[in-house]
Amino acid sequence: MRISEKTSQDGRAPARPGLSGPAARKLPVPPRERKPALAALAVLLILGGALATTLLVMRSGDRVSAVRITQQVGAGQLIPLSAMQEVQIADTGVDYVPWRFKDQVATTYARVTLLPGTLLTEPMTAKTTDQVGPGKAKVGLSLKAGQMPADLRSGDVVQVVYVPAPGRGSATAQQKVLATAARVHGVGSGRSGGGLVTVVVDTSIAPAVAQYASSGEIALIMLPGVK
């Protein structure tokens, strides 16, 4: 016996299940939202980056003539022409002193200790100095080897110490610090490994320093951590 599909009373075949139900209907897809402002911002950022790169490349070729320090100049000292050198550097916008002003620089004082290789800027210089002024005096010392550091230079800060010589003065004389922080104003060559040193001290102790120095009872201790 053949099994046949049943027909409806009106002679039409029944609808297949699942073809016209709610599950067969597709959900509506919202239209894709366009963001023209975001796209424009991205374009601007790209163009801005390209422009900045171009400017950096162009400016890297600009060179300016500046002043470079070739030897140490102590704070409060005149900046001599012999301590200056002309160099060509990239124009990065930093206010370096142009080489054409070297003669004017030679009439100014170092506001801080200038080390070799320093590119000079205007804030590093001063028209006047307070290193040698009211209440200060310059004292010259003729020191022997062992009474001063071998690498002492202008601008260094030292302690000035009284060291009594053996067999001189009272037997109870003891060494003492005359100046806790004196600026070295100049250093020259001396005999037998010594040197001629000029220090800036308070006027109140200048006579004592000069007296002890004349008898060879002065020693200098460098303070490398003080500028």
FINUDO-624944 format. One line per 10 residues: their letters; for each residue x, y, z of C-alpha. Coordinates in pm, 1 decimal, always signed. Layout:
A	X:Y:Z  ...
***
This chain:
MRISEKTSQD	+0.0:+0.0:+0.0  +142.2:+343.0:-97.9  +167.8:+616.0:+155.5  +72.3:+946.5:+2.7  +61.5:+1294.8:+137.4  -269.8:+1415.3:+255.6  -416.3:+1710.5:+80.9  -625.9:+1980.0:+222.8  -985.6:+2002.8:+152.8  -934.8:+2262.9:-117.2
GRAPARPGLS	-688.5:+2037.5:-300.7  -369.6:+2233.6:-219.8  -67.7:+2075.8:-58.6  -10.0:+2189.2:+296.1  +270.3:+2440.2:+355.4  +600.8:+2296.6:+462.4  +675.0:+2359.4:+823.6  +950.4:+2609.5:+901.4  +947.8:+2798.7:+569.6  +717.4:+3082.7:+661.6
GPAARKLPVP	+756.9:+3096.6:+1041.4  +908.7:+3384.5:+1240.1  +1244.7:+3205.8:+1268.0  +1280.4:+3220.6:+888.1  +1252.3:+3593.5:+879.5  +1582.7:+3788.6:+862.3  +1648.1:+4053.0:+1123.7  +1674.6:+4402.1:+978.3  +2034.1:+4528.8:+950.2  +2076.0:+4896.4:+1048.9
PRERKPALAA	+2246.8:+5109.1:+789.1  +2621.1:+5161.4:+849.7  +2682.2:+5487.4:+1027.0  +2934.4:+5712.8:+860.2  +3162.0:+5939.9:+1066.2  +3296.2:+6212.3:+838.1  +3434.5:+6415.9:+1131.1  +3650.4:+6125.5:+1252.6  +3782.2:+6063.4:+902.4  +3867.9:+6431.6:+861.8
LAVLLILGGA	+4053.3:+6431.3:+1194.6  +4259.2:+6130.3:+1088.7  +4355.7:+6308.2:+766.2  +4456.5:+6619.7:+958.7  +4673.6:+6417.6:+1195.4  +4849.7:+6249.3:+907.0  +4909.5:+6580.0:+730.6  +5028.1:+6742.1:+1056.0  +5279.1:+6466.3:+1121.7  +5413.8:+6486.9:+769.7
LATTLLVMRS	+5447.8:+6865.7:+799.3  +5631.0:+6841.6:+1133.9  +5872.9:+6586.3:+992.9  +5938.6:+6807.6:+692.0  +6008.7:+7108.6:+913.6  +6250.2:+6910.0:+1132.1  +6440.0:+6789.3:+827.3  +6453.5:+7139.3:+683.8  +6566.1:+7299.6:+1010.1  +6830.5:+7036.0:+1075.0
GDRVSAVRIT	+7023.1:+7184.8:+787.4  +7023.1:+7535.5:+943.3  +7353.1:+7604.0:+1120.1  +7445.1:+7890.3:+1350.5  +7780.4:+8007.8:+1482.7  +7804.0:+7987.5:+1863.2  +8055.4:+8024.4:+2147.6  +8199.6:+7710.6:+2307.1  +8416.7:+7715.5:+2619.9  +8750.7:+7537.4:+2578.4
QQVGAGQLIP	+8896.8:+7570.0:+2928.7  +8753.0:+7588.7:+3277.9  +8648.6:+7934.2:+3391.3  +8569.6:+7967.5:+3760.0  +8257.9:+8135.7:+3888.7  +8319.1:+8508.2:+3928.2  +8608.6:+8516.0:+3681.1  +8631.9:+8710.7:+3358.8  +8574.0:+8492.7:+3052.7  +8887.8:+8539.1:+2840.1
LSAMQEVQIA	+8894.4:+8517.8:+2462.6  +9146.4:+8236.4:+2494.8  +8875.9:+8024.2:+2658.9  +8631.8:+8065.7:+2367.9  +8602.2:+7880.6:+2037.2  +8369.8:+7919.6:+1740.4  +8152.6:+7617.5:+1659.2  +7876.4:+7552.0:+1407.1  +7565.9:+7394.7:+1561.4  +7213.6:+7315.0:+1446.2
DTGVDYVPWR	+6957.6:+7590.1:+1501.8  +6739.6:+7417.2:+1760.0  +6593.2:+7734.1:+1907.5  +6819.0:+7735.5:+2216.9  +6949.6:+8085.7:+2290.7  +7322.4:+8015.5:+2256.0  +7552.2:+8318.8:+2249.5  +7641.9:+8395.5:+1883.6  +8012.6:+8399.6:+1802.1  +7989.1:+8758.9:+1676.4
FKDQVATTYA	+7942.5:+8869.9:+2039.3  +8268.2:+8712.5:+2162.1  +8428.3:+9050.2:+2238.0  +8133.8:+9145.0:+2458.5  +8153.3:+8808.6:+2634.6  +8519.3:+8880.9:+2715.8  +8403.0:+9172.5:+2934.4  +8165.1:+8958.6:+3140.4  +8209.6:+8720.8:+3433.4  +8114.3:+8357.6:+3465.7
RVTLLPGTLL	+7802.5:+8329.8:+3680.4  +7879.5:+7959.2:+3738.2  +8185.7:+7743.0:+3681.6  +8216.7:+7687.0:+3306.1  +8362.4:+7351.5:+3204.1  +8536.9:+7274.6:+2873.8  +8288.5:+7184.7:+2599.7  +8010.4:+7405.6:+2738.8  +7799.1:+7588.9:+2480.4  +7762.8:+7935.5:+2628.2
TEPMTAKTTD	+7421.5:+8087.5:+2698.0  +7353.3:+8437.6:+2826.5  +7232.2:+8326.1:+3174.2  +7579.1:+8176.6:+3232.2  +7736.8:+8524.3:+3220.7  +7711.6:+8835.3:+3438.6  +7824.5:+9193.3:+3387.4  +7947.7:+9217.8:+3746.2  +8076.4:+8969.6:+3999.7  +8009.0:+8934.9:+4368.8
QVGPGKAKVG	+8299.0:+8693.4:+4414.9  +8542.1:+8981.4:+4476.9  +8350.9:+9267.8:+4630.6  +8290.1:+9434.4:+4965.8  +8404.8:+9204.3:+5245.3  +8622.8:+8991.9:+5014.6  +8995.7:+8994.9:+4940.6  +9231.9:+8813.0:+4708.3  +9534.3:+8654.3:+4873.4  +9830.2:+8509.1:+4685.6
LSLKAGQMPA	+9982.8:+8186.1:+4809.0  +10314.2:+8030.4:+4714.6  +10267.4:+7664.3:+4794.7  +10494.4:+7364.8:+4783.6  +10419.5:+7017.2:+4657.9  +10188.1:+6847.9:+4905.6  +10029.4:+7174.4:+5020.4  +9780.6:+7182.5:+4733.6  +9606.9:+6927.4:+4507.0  +9797.1:+6858.9:+4186.9
DLRSGDVVQV	+9487.0:+6910.0:+3972.0  +9374.6:+7238.0:+4133.0  +9217.0:+7479.2:+3884.6  +9057.6:+7820.2:+3877.3  +8701.9:+7814.2:+4004.4  +8756.7:+7527.1:+4247.3  +8642.3:+7564.8:+4607.3  +8895.7:+7484.3:+4878.2  +8943.1:+7487.4:+5252.0  +9232.1:+7704.6:+5366.5
VYVPAPGRGS	+9403.7:+7528.1:+5655.0  +9674.3:+7653.3:+5888.7  +9933.8:+7378.8:+5939.7  +10201.3:+7484.0:+6192.4  +10554.3:+7401.3:+6083.8  +10754.0:+7167.6:+6311.4  +10974.8:+7353.5:+6555.8  +10807.5:+7690.4:+6499.0  +10593.3:+7885.5:+6738.5  +10433.9:+7741.8:+7043.1
ATAQQKVLAT	+10451.2:+7374.0:+7105.8  +10079.5:+7375.2:+7163.4  +9995.9:+7524.3:+6821.6  +9741.9:+7312.1:+6638.4  +9620.8:+7316.0:+6283.5  +9293.1:+7494.1:+6216.7  +9067.0:+7581.2:+5929.1  +9094.6:+7948.1:+5836.0  +8837.9:+7941.4:+5554.0  +8581.3:+7665.1:+5512.5
AARVHGVGSG	+8503.4:+7749.4:+5148.4  +8733.6:+7979.8:+4954.2  +8715.6:+8024.5:+4578.2  +9034.4:+7969.9:+4376.3  +9074.6:+8278.1:+4158.5  +9388.2:+8173.2:+3973.6  +9651.4:+7900.5:+3954.8  +10005.2:+7938.3:+3821.7  +10309.3:+7717.5:+3795.3  +10560.0:+7707.7:+4078.6
RSGGGLVTVV	+10886.8:+7542.1:+4153.8  +10942.2:+7184.4:+4271.8  +10588.2:+7074.8:+4192.7  +10424.1:+7357.7:+4386.3  +10220.8:+7643.7:+4252.7  +10114.1:+8004.1:+4285.5  +9751.5:+8016.7:+4390.6  +9521.6:+8314.8:+4441.0  +9222.2:+8256.5:+4667.0  +8928.0:+8479.1:+4758.0
VDTSIAPAVA	+8864.3:+8494.4:+5132.0  +8684.2:+8719.5:+5378.2  +8874.4:+9037.1:+5460.6  +8859.4:+8943.6:+5830.1  +9092.4:+8646.1:+5782.5  +9297.4:+8773.6:+5487.7  +9585.9:+8905.9:+5705.4  +9617.8:+8574.9:+5890.7  +9615.5:+8376.7:+5565.5  +9885.8:+8601.9:+5422.2
QYASSGEIAL	+10097.4:+8572.4:+5737.8  +10080.1:+8194.3:+5753.8  +10138.2:+8166.1:+5380.2  +10460.7:+8367.2:+5406.9  +10597.9:+8110.8:+5652.9  +10482.8:+7812.8:+5446.5  +10215.4:+7707.5:+5693.2  +9912.6:+7705.5:+5463.3  +9760.3:+7402.8:+5289.6  +9461.1:+7380.5:+5057.3
IMLPGVK	+9203.7:+7102.4:+5061.0  +8983.7:+7082.5:+4751.6  +8608.1:+7037.7:+4789.4  +8504.0:+6876.0:+4458.0  +8136.5:+6855.6:+4556.1  +8104.6:+7233.4:+4602.6  +8061.7:+7471.6:+4311.1
***
